[in-house]
Amino acid sequence: MTSLFDLPFESEPEPEPEPEAAQGRPRQLAAKVAEDVLTVSQLTADVRAVLESQFLRVAVEGEVSNCKPWNGLLYFTLKDAGAQLRVVMFRSAVRLLRFKPEDGQHVIARGRLSVYDPKGEYQLVCDRLDPHGLGALQLAFEQLKRRLEAEGLFKADRKRPLPALPRTIGVVTSLDGAAIRDVLTVLRARHPHARVVIRPARVQGEGAPQDIARALSAIARVPGLDVVIVGRGGGSIEDLWAFNEEVVARAIVRCPVPVISAVGHETDVTIADFAADIRAATPSAAAALVAARFEEVCTRLERTRGRLRAALEGRALRLRRQADALTNAPAFAGWPGRLAMRARHVAESTHALRRGVRARADAARRRLASLEGRLDAHDPERRVGMARGRIIGAAGRLHAAFARQQHRSGSRLSALAGRLETLSPLAVLGRGYAVCWDTARDTIVRDAAELRRGDRVRVVLARGEVQADVASTSTPDGSGS
């Protein structure tokens, strides 16, 4: 079972206050008398004071063993054939590491010696760790290269060829460097019709890898993009280190179009070179690679045009020779004259045909004009318009005649009504007269002699009627009852 003391520390040890004896010079550890008894903490503090005062700065070479990162700190054991030494690296030192410490690596650890009081062990507080015989940056480069190669990011079958005629070329680099000027100069001279899209990015210093990855993602969204050139000019390995970061390699692999890596000079090799589809020695060489396809197509077209011209000229020469041979043959003697006569006949026939066609066309145009005139005379729309005019005139006259007839009829009706009113019995009754009927109202009583005393009669007045009994009658001759 693992001892609790073998586990990583719970937190980064806080520096303990130095004993009073260690503030000036180390406490002199003279021989103690038997009755001068020290506690474990006092003895450990004395030992720590001696170590820290005597070993202010040390560099220790050995093999890494039992390497354990924990909570931002790094713990490992440095050992050789005869001894081992516990080593701790705090967060500030771990952040500066350029490579990943692994078991079995031969390293040189630099720092100061101290004592870890809870376990009573002395340890090396390391603030710088370098691989032995190989630089830290080179080791980090090899580690990342092996890991990405194992994932298949550098496989040849994943590489994409350059387009034959790139029209839109993306460039990811710094606007302050010479790389952008070199690329534009070469493209302007060799491929002047190309559209160049530039996405500026920092290529050196803190945050440069992330900026390059963002630039690659942004330029990949440009419509119609054919190829991307990413890189910078030469420099030290520290200056070029942004192109050795994993984030840049993965951004290159994710780019949907071919990527040309152009970092540094011919001898500079970066992780971006392995991840890219094509590696160029310099930014100028990258631009030349892009323009080379265009120049190659132009050269092939020029060669094809030359071959086609030569083939046509050769065929024309052969046909001319055949024509000359036929011209000189006895069977074709005098054919130029006959051909001239045929040509004259053809010209005359053509003129006559043109004249006849023109005459027929004129006759057809005249006939067409006549037909159009006749058609206009019988145009339904025109005839309907004329009929509509006649109908409107007839309607006006009919309306006037009807109005006159209505006026005459009204006058006549008024006269007849007046006469009828004059002759109407009701009018007579209105003047005070009355009409006498018998009881059944069948007969008008005109003579008083027709009535007897006690008969009942009905008298019609202008307004209403009355029934009366005859009390007496009288006649013009004086008789009565």
C-alpha positions in Angstrom: 0.0 0.0 0.0 1.3 3.5 -0.8 2.3 5.5 2.1 0.4 8.8 2.7 3.8 10.5 2.7 4.4 9.4 -0.9 1.4 11.2 -2.2 1.8 14.7 -3.7 1.7 17.6 -1.3 -1.7 19.1 -0.5 -0.6 22.5 -1.5 2.5 24.4 -2.4 4.7 24.7 0.7 4.8 28.2 2.0 8.3 29.4 2.8 8.9 29.1 6.5 10.5 31.9 8.5 14.2 31.3 8.8 15.5 30.6 12.3 17.2 33.5 13.9 20.6 31.8 13.5 20.0 31.5 9.7 19.2 35.2 9.3 22.8 36.2 9.7 25.0 33.1 9.4 24.2 29.4 9.9 23.9 28.3 13.4 27.1 26.6 14.5 26.2 23.0 15.1 28.9 22.4 17.8 28.9 19.3 19.9 26.0 19.3 22.2 26.3 18.3 25.8 24.3 15.4 26.9 21.7 17.4 28.7 21.2 19.8 25.6 18.3 17.9 24.0 16.7 19.2 20.6 13.3 18.5 19.3 12.8 17.0 15.9 11.6 20.3 14.5 14.6 22.2 15.9 17.0 19.7 14.4 15.3 19.7 11.1 15.3 23.5 11.1 19.1 23.5 11.8 19.7 21.1 9.0 17.6 23.1 6.6 19.5 26.3 7.5 22.8 24.6 6.9 21.7 23.2 3.5 20.2 26.5 2.3 23.2 28.5 3.4 25.8 26.1 2.0 24.0 25.2 -1.3 22.5 28.5 -2.5 22.5 27.3 -6.1 23.2 23.8 -7.5 22.9 22.0 -10.8 22.3 18.3 -10.5 22.4 15.8 -13.4 20.4 12.6 -13.3 17.6 10.4 -14.6 14.0 11.4 -14.1 11.9 8.8 -12.2 8.5 8.7 -10.7 7.4 11.9 -12.4 4.0 13.1 -11.1 2.3 16.4 -12.0 -0.3 17.4 -9.5 -2.4 20.6 -9.1 0.0 22.7 -11.2 3.1 21.4 -9.5 5.6 18.8 -10.6 7.2 16.1 -8.4 9.8 13.6 -9.5 12.9 11.8 -8.4 16.4 12.5 -9.8 18.6 9.5 -9.6 21.8 7.9 -10.8 23.5 4.5 -10.2 24.2 5.2 -6.5 21.7 7.7 -5.1 18.4 9.6 -5.6 17.1 13.0 -4.9 13.6 14.3 -4.5 12.7 17.3 -6.7 9.8 19.7 -6.6 8.9 22.3 -9.2 6.4 25.0 -8.3 3.8 26.5 -10.8 5.9 29.4 -11.8 8.7 27.1 -12.9 6.4 24.5 -14.5 4.9 27.2 -16.8 8.3 28.0 -18.2 9.0 24.4 -19.3 9.4 23.9 -23.0 9.1 20.1 -22.9 7.2 17.5 -21.0 9.4 15.7 -18.4 9.0 11.9 -18.6 10.5 9.0 -16.7 13.8 7.9 -18.1 14.9 11.3 -19.4 18.4 12.5 -18.6 18.1 16.0 -17.4 20.0 18.8 -15.5 18.0 20.3 -12.7 19.0 23.7 -11.3 17.8 25.2 -8.1 18.4 25.3 -4.3 18.5 22.6 -1.7 15.9 22.6 1.1 14.3 20.3 3.6 10.7 19.3 3.6 10.0 19.4 7.4 6.8 17.1 7.5 8.8 14.1 6.1 12.3 15.1 7.2 13.6 14.7 3.7 15.9 17.0 1.9 14.8 18.0 -1.7 15.8 20.2 -4.6 13.5 23.1 -5.3 14.0 23.2 -9.1 13.4 26.5 -11.0 14.9 25.4 -14.3 15.0 22.0 -16.0 17.0 21.2 -19.1 17.4 18.0 -21.0 21.0 16.7 -20.9 22.7 16.8 -24.3 19.5 18.1 -26.1 17.9 21.5 -25.9 14.5 21.9 -24.2 13.0 23.3 -27.3 14.4 20.5 -29.5 13.1 17.9 -27.1 9.6 19.6 -27.0 9.7 19.6 -30.8 10.5 15.9 -31.0 7.8 15.0 -28.4 5.1 16.9 -30.3 6.2 15.5 -33.6 6.0 11.9 -32.4 2.6 12.5 -30.9 1.0 14.1 -33.9 2.7 11.7 -36.3 1.1 8.8 -34.3 -2.3 10.5 -34.8 -1.8 10.4 -38.5 -1.6 14.2 -39.1 1.6 13.9 -41.1 0.5 11.0 -43.4 1.3 11.5 -47.1 -2.2 10.3 -48.2 -3.7 13.2 -46.3 -1.7 15.8 -48.3 -3.7 17.7 -51.0 -2.2 18.8 -54.3 -2.1 22.5 -55.3 -4.9 23.7 -57.6 -4.0 24.0 -61.3 -5.2 27.6 -61.6 -5.5 29.2 -58.2 -7.5 32.4 -58.5 -7.9 33.4 -54.8 -4.7 33.0 -52.6 -4.8 33.5 -48.9 -1.8 34.7 -46.9 -1.5 34.4 -43.1 1.6 36.3 -41.8 2.6 39.5 -40.1 2.2 42.8 -42.0 5.4 44.1 -40.5 7.7 41.4 -41.8 9.5 40.9 -45.1 7.6 37.7 -45.8 4.4 39.5 -47.0 6.5 41.8 -49.3 8.3 38.8 -50.8 5.0 36.9 -51.5 3.3 39.9 -53.1 6.3 40.7 -55.2 6.5 37.2 -56.6 2.8 36.9 -57.2 2.6 40.3 -58.9 5.4 39.2 -61.3 4.3 35.6 -62.0 0.6 35.5 -61.4 -0.7 39.1 -61.7 -4.4 38.0 -62.2 -4.6 36.3 -58.8 -6.7 37.7 -56.0 -4.7 37.8 -52.8 -6.5 37.8 -49.4 -4.3 38.7 -46.4 -5.2 37.9 -42.9 -2.7 39.5 -40.5 -1.4 37.5 -37.5 1.3 37.7 -34.9 4.0 35.3 -35.7 6.2 35.7 -32.7 5.9 36.1 -29.0 3.2 35.3 -26.4 -0.2 34.5 -27.9 1.2 34.1 -31.4 0.1 30.4 -31.9 -3.5 31.2 -31.0 -3.5 34.2 -33.3 -2.2 32.1 -36.2 -4.8 29.4 -35.6 -7.6 32.1 -35.5 -6.3 33.6 -38.7 -6.3 30.2 -40.5 -9.9 29.6 -39.3 -11.0 33.1 -40.5 -9.4 33.0 -43.9 -10.8 29.5 -44.6 -14.3 31.1 -44.7 -13.4 33.4 -47.6 -15.6 32.4 -50.6 -13.7 30.9 -53.5 -10.4 30.4 -51.6 -8.1 28.0 -53.5 -4.9 27.9 -51.4 -3.3 29.4 -48.2 0.3 30.4 -47.6 1.2 30.6 -43.8 4.6 31.5 -42.6 7.2 34.2 -41.7 10.8 35.1 -42.4 13.8 33.6 -40.8 14.9 33.8 -37.1 16.1 31.9 -34.1 14.3 28.8 -32.9 12.7 30.9 -30.3 11.4 33.3 -32.9 10.0 30.5 -35.0 8.5 28.6 -32.0 4.9 29.7 -32.7 4.9 27.4 -35.7 5.9 24.4 -33.5 2.8 24.6 -31.3 0.0 22.0 -31.5 -2.8 24.5 -32.0 -1.2 25.8 -35.2 -0.7 22.2 -36.6 -4.3 21.3 -35.9 -5.5 24.5 -37.5 -3.5 23.7 -40.6 -5.0 20.2 -40.8 -8.5 21.6 -40.4 -8.2 24.1 -43.2 -10.5 23.0 -46.1 -8.0 24.1 -48.8 -4.4 23.1 -49.4 -1.9 24.9 -47.1 1.7 25.8 -47.9 4.0 26.2 -44.9 6.8 28.8 -45.5 8.6 29.3 -42.2 12.1 30.7 -42.0 14.8 29.7 -44.4 15.8 26.4 -46.1 17.3 24.9 -42.9 14.5 25.8 -40.6 12.0 22.9 -40.1 8.9 23.3 -37.9 5.8 21.2 -37.0 3.8 23.4 -39.3 5.9 22.1 -42.2 4.9 18.5 -41.4 1.2 19.3 -41.0 1.0 21.4 -44.1 0.2 19.9 -47.5 3.3 21.4 -49.0 6.5 22.8 -47.4 8.3 25.7 -49.1 11.8 26.8 -48.1 10.9 30.5 -47.9 7.8 32.7 -48.3 9.1 33.6 -51.8 9.4 30.0 -52.7 5.8 29.4 -51.5 4.6 32.2 -53.8 6.7 30.7 -56.6 5.1 27.3 -56.1 1.6 28.8 -56.4 2.5 30.8 -59.5 4.4 27.8 -61.0 1.1 25.9 -61.6 -0.2 29.0 -63.5 3.0 29.3 -65.4 2.9 25.6 -66.2 -0.6 25.8 -67.6 0.4 28.9 -69.7 3.4 27.0 -71.0 1.3 24.0 -71.9 -1.2 26.2 -73.7 1.6 27.9 -75.6 3.1 24.6 -76.6 -0.3 23.3 -77.7 -0.9 26.4 -79.7 2.4 26.0 -81.4 1.8 22.4 -82.2 -1.7 23.3 -83.6 -0.3 26.1 -85.7 2.5 23.8 -87.1 -0.1 21.1 -87.8 -2.4 23.5 -89.7 0.5 25.0 -91.7 1.7 21.5 -92.6 -1.8 20.5 -93.7 -2.2 23.7 -95.7 1.1 23.1 -97.4 0.2 19.5 -98.3 -3.1 20.7 -99.8 -1.4 23.5 -101.7 1.0 20.9 -103.2 -1.9 18.6 -104.1 -3.7 21.5 -105.8 -0.5 22.4 -107.7 -0.1 18.8 -108.8 -3.7 18.7 -110.0 -3.4 22.0 -111.8 -0.4 20.8 -113.8 -2.2 17.5 -114.7 -3.2 17.2 -118.5 -6.8 16.4 -117.6 -7.1 19.7 -115.8 -5.5 21.9 -118.5 -7.3 25.2 -119.0 -9.4 24.7 -115.8 -8.7 28.3 -114.6 -10.5 29.7 -117.6 -13.4 27.3 -117.3 -13.5 28.1 -113.6 -13.6 31.8 -114.4 -16.5 31.3 -116.9 -18.3 29.3 -114.3 -17.8 32.0 -111.8 -19.1 34.6 -114.2 -22.1 32.4 -114.9 -22.7 32.0 -111.2 -22.4 35.7 -110.7 -24.9 36.5 -113.4 -27.3 33.8 -112.1 -26.9 35.2 -108.7 -27.7 38.7 -109.9 -30.8 37.5 -111.8 -32.0 35.5 -108.9 -31.5 38.4 -106.6 -33.4 40.7 -109.0 -36.2 38.1 -109.3 -36.4 37.6 -105.6 -36.5 41.4 -105.1 -39.4 41.8 -107.7 -41.4 39.0 -106.1 -40.8 40.5 -102.7 -42.1 43.9 -104.0 -45.2 42.3 -105.5 -45.8 40.4 -102.3 -45.5 43.7 -100.3 -48.0 45.5 -102.6 -50.4 42.6 -102.3 -50.0 42.5 -98.6 -50.7 46.3 -98.5 -53.9 45.8 -100.5 -55.0 42.9 -98.3 -54.3 45.0 -95.3 -56.5 47.8 -96.7 -59.3 45.4 -97.4 -58.9 43.8 -94.1 -59.1 47.2 -92.4 -62.4 47.9 -94.2 -63.8 44.7 -92.9 -62.2 44.9 -89.6 -64.7 43.6 -87.0 -63.7 46.2 -84.5 -64.1 49.0 -86.9 -67.5 47.7 -88.0 -68.6 47.2 -84.5 -67.6 50.8 -83.8 -69.7 52.1 -86.7 -72.6 49.9 -85.7 -72.3 51.2 -82.2 -72.4 54.8 -83.5 -75.5 54.0 -85.5 -77.2 52.3 -82.6 -76.4 55.3 -80.3 -77.9 57.7 -83.0 -81.0 55.5 -83.4 -81.4 55.2 -79.6 -81.3 59.0 -79.3 -83.9 59.5 -82.0 -86.1 56.8 -80.5 -85.8 58.4 -77.1 -86.8 61.8 -78.6 -89.8 60.3 -80.5 -90.9 58.4 -77.4 -90.7 61.6 -75.4 -92.8 63.5 -78.0 -95.3 60.6 -78.2 -95.5 60.5 -74.4 -96.1 64.2 -74.3 -98.9 64.1 -76.9 -100.5 61.0 -75.2 -100.3 62.8 -71.8 -102.0 65.9 -73.2 -104.7 63.9 -74.9 -105.3 61.8 -71.8 -105.6 65.0 -69.8 -108.2 66.4 -72.2 -110.2 63.1 -72.1 -110.0 63.0 -68.4 -111.4 66.6 -68.2 -114.2 65.7 -70.5 -114.9 62.5 -68.6 -114.9 64.4 -65.4 -117.4 66.8 -66.9 -119.6 64.0 -68.0 -119.2 61.9 -64.9 -122.4 61.4 -62.8 -120.2 61.8 -59.8 -119.5 65.3 -60.9 -123.2 66.0 -61.2 -123.7 64.6 -57.8 -121.0 66.9 -56.6 -123.1 69.8 -57.7 -126.0 68.8 -55.4 -127.8 66.3 -57.4 -128.7 62.7 -56.3 -129.5 59.4 -58.0 -132.5 57.4 -56.8 -132.4 53.6 -57.1 -135.0 50.9 -56.3 -134.5 48.7 -53.3 -132.5 46.1 -55.2 -130.4 48.8 -56.9 -131.1 47.4 -60.2 -133.0 50.3 -61.8 -132.7 54.0 -61.5 -136.0 55.7 -60.7 -136.6 58.5 -63.2 -140.3 59.0 -62.9 -142.2 59.6 -59.7 -145.2 57.8 -61.2 -143.2 54.5 -60.8 -143.3 54.8 -57.1 -146.1 54.3 -54.5 -146.5 55.5 -51.1 -144.6 53.2 -48.7 -142.0 52.0 -51.3 -138.4 52.0 -50.2 -135.8 53.7 -52.4 -132.0 54.2 -52.1 -130.7 57.7 -52.8 -127.0 58.0 -53.8 -125.4 61.3 -52.9 -122.0 62.7 -53.8 -120.7 61.2 -50.6 -122.5 58.1 -49.5 -126.1 57.0 -49.9 -129.4 56.9 -47.9 -132.4 54.7 -47.8 -135.9 56.4 -47.7 -139.5 55.4 -47.6 -141.8 57.2 -50.1 -144.4 59.3 -48.2 -145.9 60.9 -51.3 -145.3 61.4 -55.0 -146.1 64.2 -57.5 -145.9 64.4 -61.2 -145.6 67.4 -63.6 -149.2 67.1 -64.6 -150.3 67.5 -61.0 -151.3 64.0 -60.3 -149.9 62.1 -57.3 -150.6 60.0 -54.4 
